[in-house]
Amino acid sequence: MPFNINNFKSTFERLGGPARTNLFEVTMTRPSWMRNTTDEDKGLFDERTFTMFCSKIDMPGVSVNTTTYDYVGQTAKTIPGGLVHPGPIKATFICDSDHHTMRFFHFWMRHVINYSAAGGMHSEYNDMLRYEVGFRDDYSCDLEIKHYSTDSRPGSYYSTTLQKAYPKSVSGVSLDWAGGEQFMTLEVEFVFDDYQFSADKAGHTGSRSTRGAGLLDLLGDVAGFVDTVRGTIKSGRPTSIRDAVNKLQRIGNSLDNVSSSIPSNNDNGT
């Protein structure tokens, strides 16, 4: 079938037209350290400014680790083996002339690790010595990257959420007399624990998610049986027939627990 430009245009129009890279925004949840500080420390940069001043950011992709298997008499096959973490994510922020952008990200980095020598080598800042790492829950937050559709579907977007994200690096800036009216920007790399896309359907917890619990129960019952036998031996020889019966009963009950944790094969062999 020959290429038809009208069919191509009508198909694109039916799907909303070409996507535009500039129709995006980035939002952040407020990390714990921002709730416990003042504007005098971090400057006037906040969640709203974060969204407005982010001029560029990468949306993560999905990639898998693969292994190549060679078979005798066959072509090699590539087998997926695991998921590749997509981070770090790079973002660009416009810097203001009063340096609130730089102040904010430097302050954030100092909650990740106290890099500064201000106050002396052995001084503490926020209960952290120099080079001491902070608590993850204090400096991490969620970032949501939204890419909006064109005018065909106002307010519609596709998004990805980066969970427990925090800045890994904050770039230096190049100052230049020949720069003229060029805006100064700051490059920030974010790392994160996990991520998800808005099109991902929620999964459910099935029987396969708990298949390791049986082994843990069995190991716990075996440990309990060993403790019971050890305690019975340490208690010495029975002082009476009744005492002997009680000791044997305790060991028997513990052994029954172990036996009940071991799955038995049914007639179908499963």
Rosetta blueprint (number, residue, H / E / L):
1 M L
2 P L
3 F L
4 N L
5 I H
6 N H
7 N H
8 F H
9 K H
10 S H
11 T H
12 F H
13 E H
14 R H
15 L L
16 G L
17 G L
18 P L
19 A L
20 R L
21 T L
22 N L
23 L L
24 F E
25 E E
26 V E
27 T E
28 M E
29 T L
30 R L
31 P L
32 S H
33 W H
34 M H
35 R H
36 N L
37 T L
38 T L
39 D H
40 E H
41 D H
42 K H
43 G L
44 L L
45 F L
46 D L
47 E H
48 R H
49 T H
50 F H
51 T H
52 M H
53 F H
54 C E
55 S E
56 K E
57 I E
58 D L
59 M L
60 P L
61 G L
62 V L
63 S E
64 V E
65 N E
66 T E
67 T E
68 T E
69 Y E
70 D L
71 Y L
72 V L
73 G L
74 Q L
75 T L
76 A L
77 K E
78 T E
79 I E
80 P E
81 G E
82 G E
83 L E
84 V E
85 H L
86 P L
87 G L
88 P L
89 I E
90 K E
91 A E
92 T E
93 F E
94 I E
95 C L
96 D L
97 S L
98 D L
99 H L
100 H H
101 T H
102 M H
103 R H
104 F H
105 F H
106 H H
107 F H
108 W H
109 M H
110 R H
111 H H
112 V H
113 I E
114 N L
115 Y L
116 S L
117 A L
118 A L
119 G L
120 G L
121 M L
122 H L
123 S L
124 E E
125 Y E
126 N L
127 D L
128 M E
129 L E
130 R L
131 Y L
132 E L
133 V E
134 G L
135 F L
136 R H
137 D H
138 D H
139 Y H
140 S L
141 C E
142 D E
143 L E
144 E E
145 I E
146 K E
147 H E
148 Y E
149 S L
150 T L
151 D L
152 S L
153 R L
154 P L
155 G L
156 S L
157 Y E
158 Y E
159 S E
160 T E
161 T E
162 L E
163 Q E
164 K E
165 A E
166 Y E
167 P E
168 K E
169 S E
170 V E
171 S L
172 G L
173 V L
174 S L
175 L L
176 D L
177 W H
178 A H
179 G H
180 G L
181 E L
182 Q L
183 F L
184 M L
185 T E
186 L E
187 E E
188 V E
189 E E
190 F E
191 V E
192 F L
193 D L
194 D E
195 Y E
196 Q E
197 F E
198 S L
199 A L
200 D L
201 K L
202 A L
203 G L
204 H L
205 T L
206 G L
207 S H
208 R H
209 S H
210 T H
211 R L
212 G L
213 A H
214 G H
215 L H
216 L H
217 D H
218 L H
219 L H
220 G H
221 D H
222 V H
223 A H
224 G H
225 F H
226 V H
227 D H
228 T H
229 V H
230 R H
231 G H
232 T H
233 I H
234 K H
235 S L
236 G L
237 R L
238 P L
239 T L
240 S L
241 I H
242 R H
243 D H
244 A H
245 V H
246 N H
247 K H
248 L H
249 Q H
250 R H
251 I H
252 G H
253 N H
254 S H
255 L H
256 D H
257 N H
258 V H
259 S H
260 S H
261 S H
262 I L
263 P L
264 S L
265 N L
266 N L
267 D L
268 N L
269 G L
270 T L
